[in-house]
């Protein structure tokens, strides 16, 4: 299957990290939102991994959040130890190399410390963006942790 340049970049990043068995797929329908992604792959919304970028004075952070949850800003600030603000679309592209709606958990221009929503651990399989608003790849939560080096935390809004 021919992948777009951004999806190929994610596939290469997976291979370079020793996860070449994971396959990025590009679908004919949008996977930009968690709901669209879940419908496209026949998964629960909670199985979709949202990659959110926030900025603080010390740098940028990647939050990997279950599609059914909203990130609680106070919990995010607690785990990073600093005040945070959501990155603008331009900042997201500059930091990761990808546009919002297709930001994968790996293959970023700038390596980012990552935090993983503990609710993702309840699923046998999760789906993450693959570099474009139509690209995804599936993996286990354990593989996602190994791939990103993320710290597991309670991040969801009450």
C-alpha positions as CSV (number, residue, x, y, z in Angstrom):
1,X,0.0,0.0,0.0
2,X,1.3,3.5,-0.9
3,X,1.5,5.7,2.1
4,X,1.6,9.5,2.1
5,X,5.0,11.1,3.0
6,X,3.8,11.8,6.6
7,X,2.5,8.3,7.1
8,X,5.8,6.9,5.7
9,X,7.7,9.0,8.2
10,X,5.7,7.4,11.0
11,X,6.2,3.9,9.6
12,X,10.0,4.6,9.4
13,X,10.0,5.9,13.0
14,X,8.3,2.7,14.2
15,X,10.8,0.6,12.3
16,X,13.8,2.6,13.7
17,X,12.5,2.0,17.3
18,X,12.2,-1.7,16.7
19,X,8.4,-1.8,16.1
20,X,8.5,-2.6,12.4
21,X,5.7,-5.2,13.0
22,X,3.3,-2.3,13.5
23,X,1.7,-1.1,10.3
24,X,0.5,2.4,9.5
25,X,-2.7,2.2,7.4
26,X,-4.3,5.1,5.5
27,X,-8.1,4.9,5.3
28,X,-10.5,6.4,2.8
29,X,-12.3,8.2,5.6
30,X,-11.2,10.8,8.1
31,X,-9.8,9.7,11.4
32,X,-9.2,13.3,12.5
33,X,-11.4,13.1,15.6
34,X,-11.5,10.2,18.1
35,X,-15.1,9.5,17.1
36,X,-14.3,9.4,13.3
37,X,-11.2,7.2,14.0
38,X,-13.2,4.7,16.2
39,X,-15.9,4.4,13.5
40,X,-13.3,3.9,10.8
41,X,-11.6,1.0,12.5
42,X,-14.6,-0.5,14.4
43,X,-13.2,0.3,17.8
44,X,-14.5,2.0,20.9
45,X,-13.8,5.8,21.2
46,X,-11.8,5.0,24.4
47,X,-9.4,2.9,22.3
48,X,-8.3,5.9,20.2
49,X,-5.1,7.7,21.4
50,X,-5.3,11.4,21.2
51,X,-1.8,13.0,21.0
52,X,-2.0,16.4,22.7
53,X,0.9,18.9,22.9
54,X,1.2,21.4,25.8
55,X,3.9,23.9,26.5
56,X,5.5,25.1,29.7
57,X,8.5,27.3,30.5
58,X,10.8,24.2,30.6
59,X,9.6,22.8,27.3
60,X,6.9,20.9,25.5
61,X,5.1,17.8,26.6
62,X,3.1,15.0,24.8
63,X,-0.1,13.8,26.5
64,X,-1.5,10.5,25.2
65,X,-5.2,10.6,26.2
66,X,-8.0,8.1,25.7
67,X,-10.5,9.3,23.1
68,X,-13.3,9.2,25.6
69,X,-11.5,11.5,28.0
70,X,-10.6,15.1,28.2
71,X,-7.2,16.1,29.6
72,X,-7.5,17.8,33.0
73,X,-5.2,20.8,32.9
74,X,-4.5,20.8,36.6
75,X,-3.5,17.1,36.6
76,X,-1.3,17.8,33.6
77,X,0.4,20.6,35.4
78,X,0.8,18.5,38.5
79,X,2.7,15.7,36.6
80,X,4.9,18.2,34.7
81,X,5.5,20.4,37.7
82,X,4.8,23.6,35.8
83,X,2.1,25.8,34.3
84,X,1.0,24.7,30.9
85,X,-0.8,26.0,27.9
86,X,-2.1,24.1,24.8
87,X,0.3,24.4,21.8
88,X,-1.1,26.3,18.8
89,X,-1.5,24.4,15.6
90,X,1.7,26.1,14.3
91,X,3.6,25.1,17.4
92,X,2.4,21.5,17.1
93,X,3.6,21.3,13.5
94,X,7.0,22.9,14.4
95,X,7.5,20.5,17.4
96,X,6.2,17.3,15.8
97,X,6.4,17.8,12.1
98,X,2.7,16.9,11.9
99,X,-0.6,18.7,11.7
100,X,-3.3,18.5,14.4
101,X,-5.6,15.5,13.6
102,X,-2.7,13.4,12.5
103,X,-0.1,13.8,15.3
104,X,1.4,10.3,16.1
105,X,2.9,9.3,19.4
106,X,6.3,8.9,17.8
107,X,8.6,10.3,15.0
108,X,8.5,13.9,16.2
109,X,10.9,16.6,15.1
110,X,11.6,17.3,18.8
111,X,11.6,14.4,21.3
112,X,9.0,15.2,23.9
113,X,8.5,13.8,27.4
114,X,5.3,11.8,27.3
115,X,2.5,11.1,29.8
116,X,-0.1,8.3,29.2
117,X,-3.7,8.4,30.3
118,X,-4.0,5.3,32.7
119,X,-7.4,4.6,31.1
120,X,-5.7,3.4,27.9
121,X,-4.3,0.5,29.8
122,X,-7.7,-1.3,30.1
123,X,-7.8,-2.0,26.4
124,X,-6.1,-5.0,24.7
125,X,-5.5,-2.8,21.6
126,X,-5.4,1.0,21.0
127,X,-5.2,3.0,17.8
128,X,-2.9,6.0,17.4
129,X,-2.6,8.6,14.6
130,X,-0.2,7.7,11.8
131,X,0.9,11.2,10.6
132,X,-2.2,12.3,8.6
133,X,-5.9,12.8,9.4
134,X,-6.6,9.5,7.6
135,X,-3.7,7.4,8.9
136,X,-3.7,5.1,12.0
137,X,-1.8,2.2,13.5
138,X,-2.9,-0.2,16.2
139,X,-0.8,-1.5,19.1
140,X,-1.1,-2.7,22.7
141,X,-0.9,-0.2,25.5
142,X,2.3,-1.9,26.6
143,X,3.8,-1.3,23.1
144,X,2.7,2.3,23.3
145,X,4.5,2.7,26.6
146,X,7.6,1.0,25.3
147,X,7.6,3.1,22.2
148,X,7.1,6.5,23.9
149,X,8.7,6.0,27.3
150,X,5.6,7.6,28.7
151,X,4.9,7.9,32.3
152,X,1.4,6.6,33.2
153,X,-0.8,9.1,35.1
154,X,-4.4,9.9,36.0
155,X,-4.9,12.7,33.5
156,X,-8.7,12.7,32.8
157,X,-11.0,15.4,33.7
158,X,-13.4,14.4,36.5
